[in-house]
Amino acid sequence: PANQVGNNTRGLIGGGQSGPTFTGVISYVTIATIGNAADFGDMATGHVLNSATSSTTRGISLGGQSAGSTSVNVIEYFTIQTLGNAADFGNLTVARARTAGYGSNTRGICTNGRDFTGPSILNEIDYITIASTGNATDFGDSTESKDYVSGTSSNIRGVTCGGYTPSAVDTIDYITIASTGNAIDFGNLVRTRTVC
C-alpha cells in the first residue's frame, strides 16, 4: 500500500510496491480535471506501509517499511503545488510501519504501528509542526498498542480506529491535536477490523 495527501486542487500518492520492488515514485492528479496521473517526483527511499498527513501547502510521509521487513523512522516532505522530489524532514521517535497519520493545518500526527526489530506493536503518538522541519516529538500514548490502524481528523480532533493487537479490534480513540497527552476512548466501530 501507498499513502495519499492533497489539497483543494491536487492529490498525490507516494510509495508502494510494484511486484517485488518497493517504489519511491510520487504521482499526482489535478482533482478538477479527469485524466491519468502524472509523475511528481520521487521519495528518498522506497518503502511501503507508511502513513501520511498534509497541510494545504505541504505533504508529509511518516515512517514505513523498507525491503527486508525493516521499519524506518524517516519523515519526508514535499510542496504539493511544486513538482520535485521529497526532502528529508526529520525522524519519528521510533522506527515503525502500519501507522495512522492525520493532522491539522499546522500539526501532523503519527500514531501506533509496528517496530519490526521487536517485533513489537506500539502505542506511541508523535507530532510534528508541518511548516518547519525537525524530528518528531512525543505527544502521548494511544489507549492500546496496535498496528494496521486508520485515522481521520478535523483541525481540532484526531481519531484513530480499528487495528490489530494481535487480533482485530473495534476500538476508537481520540486526541486534541493542538495539545499533548494520552488518547481518550471515543467509542467502538460496528465490527472489529484492521485498516478501516
Buried (B, 14 or more C-beta within 10 A) or exposed (E): EBBEBBBEEBBBBBBBBEEEEBBBBBBBBEEEEEEEBEEBBBBEBBBBBBBBBBBEEBBBBBBBBBEEEEBBBBBBBBEBEEEEEBEEBBBBBBBBBBBBBBBBBBBBBBBBBBBBEEEBBBBBBBBBBBEEEEEBEEBBBBBBBBBBBBBEBEEEBBBBBBBBBEEBBBBBBBBEBEEEEEBEEBEEBEEBBBBB
